[in-house]
């Protein structure tokens, strides 16, 4: 990776793209420190301090700490991610959108434009809910002593700032995609997660290593350091294996006559990724389990009874806690949801029947499998096995941090989901850098 970056900096065009990307990331980190006007950031930190690794811990991690600081970028890139998922689902449900997606570059531009509008609408909705729901409880500074007009102005200012911040991040992401390196939205997401890693790793080593040395137990401290490094390295390796795992289905194309020439007879393959759904199943599962907790926080529910007990089962802070082991049932539900969403998301993004029909029209077939429905059934069968393996891998990566958090109280903002995002985006970005260098070398060869 470092060799690739070193060689990339030798090429003026690629070096300019890398520096542009870096400049945009600096702008993002500066924006993450600018407070939203009229908002008491301490209120959010106090309110969710007990849930830092629960309902909103991951949300704060992917905003780079902007949410708990209530900066102008507090909503992060989340509205855009949500709107992209919504548009992807709607494309499956509405034939007109599906036709638009197939309509080449123009169709994709139209869908991208709709996605932007949906992003702004979602950001506006989220900021209104936050300003109105939390404003009267202390989020807006001096809200209770304001007059009616002043309250309205305070809410409008907060809503406009938070919405504009999210739209600004979306704009930066698109500029990085056009003028920088890699997928801009993914890079924005990754830099926010990475910004929290030094603090989290420092806290881990302080808790399990430095404190042990100060207590006169250096052997225990060294063992803890080895375990921490081993777990992190092991998870990264597992993510890389899961991300790069591919099952290639061989495809043979029959010979056919075009004019006076015989064409065809080629051999190709259909690459089926082991982790076909990426990190989406984990995000979906987290969202479903966290939504009741977030809604209860918004309405100020702090009561007792059956609902309070249900919220405890959904609270990841209590999972794998030896003193409250019964609440680990919520972790089992979380694992089941990841597997179910892996199958669900794969089913709406990968259509074996369409692939089988296209292969049949082009004279292609899988050796030993008849074209048409038998090919579709075969792809479905293989895909079901692959999705299960990928879902199990995702589940293991996602669950390990909760086990260490519950058993050893090793609370950190990053977890398996964050590592999956970081590793996937870094690998994809490096592949893009290498491909651009390869294209550049070809151009130089042709020009010479």
ABEGO torsion letter per residue (X at the ends): XAAAAAAAAABAAAAAAAAAAAAAAAAAAAAAABBBBGBBAAAAAAAAAAAAABAAAAAAAAAGGAAAAGBAAAAEAAAAAAAAAAAAAAAAABAAAAAAAAAEAAAAAAAAAAAAAAAAAAAAAAAAAAAAAAAAAGABBGAAABBAAAAAAAAAAAAAAAAAAAAAAAAAAAAAAAABBEBAAAAAAAAAAAAAAAAAAAAAAAAAAAAAAAAGBAAAAAAAAAAAAAAAAAAAAAAAAAAABBBBBBBBBBBBBBEABBBEGBBBBBBBBABAAEAAAAAAAAAAAAAAAAAAAAAGBABBEAAAAAAAAABAAABGBAABAAAAAAAAAAAAAAAAAAAAAAAAABBAAAAAAAAAAAGBBBBGBBBEAAAAAAAAAAAAAAAAAAAAAAAAAAAAAAAAAAAAGBBBABBAAAAAAAAAAAAAAAAAAAAAAAAAAAAAAAAX
